[in-house]
Amino acid sequence: MKSSIHPQNYRPVVFSDDVAGFAFLTQSTAQTDDEIEWEDGKTYPLVKVHISSASHPYFTGEEKIIDTEGRVDRFKAKFAAAEARKKELANKAKKKSAAKAKKETQK
């Protein structure tokens, strides 16, 4: 293993999952500007996480959609727009074939 490639500046840090209301204190090199007062009365750096073992479906056994950046909403909107466009094109093709059939019956 190469020497001097691993960080040496480990310090106590609190990781907090606000969605699940779960936090834990551990050693880390993660940089943050936030701080929190922990259960022992001391102040530690705070790293906020979106998903932890308390909220991840693998550990909880239940499925949740945690959408902090609007990705699910954007996907649903894009999918709905594609379905609407598909119906619009189908109606247009149906009208065109009906008009063509009407012309042929008039001949």
C-alpha positions in Angstrom: 0.0 0.0 0.0 1.3 3.5 -0.8 2.3 5.6 2.1 1.1 9.2 2.7 -2.0 8.9 0.5 -4.5 8.4 3.3 -5.8 11.4 5.3 -4.5 11.9 8.8 -6.8 14.7 10.0 -9.7 12.6 11.4 -11.9 14.3 13.9 -15.2 13.7 15.5 -18.1 14.6 13.2 -21.9 14.3 13.5 -23.7 12.9 10.5 -27.4 13.9 10.5 -30.3 12.5 8.4 -33.0 15.1 8.8 -35.6 13.1 6.9 -35.4 10.2 9.4 -34.5 12.3 12.4 -31.4 10.2 12.9 -27.8 11.3 13.8 -24.6 9.6 14.8 -21.2 10.7 16.0 -18.1 9.2 14.2 -14.6 10.0 13.0 -14.4 11.6 9.6 -12.4 14.0 7.4 -15.5 15.4 5.8 -15.3 19.2 5.6 -18.3 21.3 6.7 -19.2 24.8 8.1 -22.2 23.6 10.1 -21.9 22.7 13.8 -24.2 21.0 16.3 -24.3 20.5 20.0 -24.2 16.8 20.7 -25.7 14.8 23.6 -22.5 15.1 25.6 -22.8 18.9 25.6 -19.8 19.4 23.2 -20.0 21.1 19.8 -19.1 19.1 16.7 -19.0 19.7 13.0 -22.3 18.7 11.3 -22.6 16.9 8.0 -26.2 16.6 6.7 -27.0 13.5 4.6 -30.1 12.8 2.5 -30.2 9.0 3.1 -28.8 7.0 6.0 -29.3 3.5 7.4 -32.4 4.9 9.2 -34.1 5.9 5.9 -32.7 3.7 3.2 -35.2 1.1 1.9 -32.6 -1.7 2.1 -32.4 -1.3 5.9 -36.0 -0.3 6.6 -37.7 -2.8 4.4 -40.1 -0.2 3.1 -40.0 1.9 -0.1 -39.9 5.7 0.2 -39.3 8.3 -2.5 -37.0 10.9 -1.1 -36.8 13.6 -3.7 -34.7 16.5 -2.5 -33.8 17.8 -5.9 -37.1 17.4 -7.8 -35.9 14.6 -10.1 -39.0 12.5 -9.6 -41.3 15.4 -10.4 -39.3 16.3 -13.5 -39.4 12.7 -14.7 -43.2 12.4 -14.1 -43.7 15.7 -16.0 -41.5 14.5 -18.9 -43.3 11.2 -19.0 -46.8 12.9 -19.0 -45.7 15.2 -21.8 -44.5 12.3 -23.9 -47.8 10.5 -23.4 -49.8 13.6 -24.4 -47.7 14.0 -27.5 -48.2 10.3 -28.4 -52.0 10.7 -28.1 -51.9 13.9 -30.1 -50.0 12.1 -32.9 -52.3 9.1 -32.8 -55.4 11.4 -33.1 -53.7 13.3 -36.0 -53.0 10.0 -37.8 -56.5 8.8 -37.2 -58.0 12.0 -38.7 -55.7 11.8 -41.7 -56.6 8.2 -42.5 -60.3 9.0 -42.0 -60.1 11.9 -44.5 -58.2 9.7 -47.0 -60.9 7.0 -46.7 -63.6 9.6 -47.2 -61.9 10.9 -50.4 -61.6 7.3 -51.8 -65.3 6.6 -51.1 -66.3 9.8 -52.9 -64.5 8.7 -56.1 
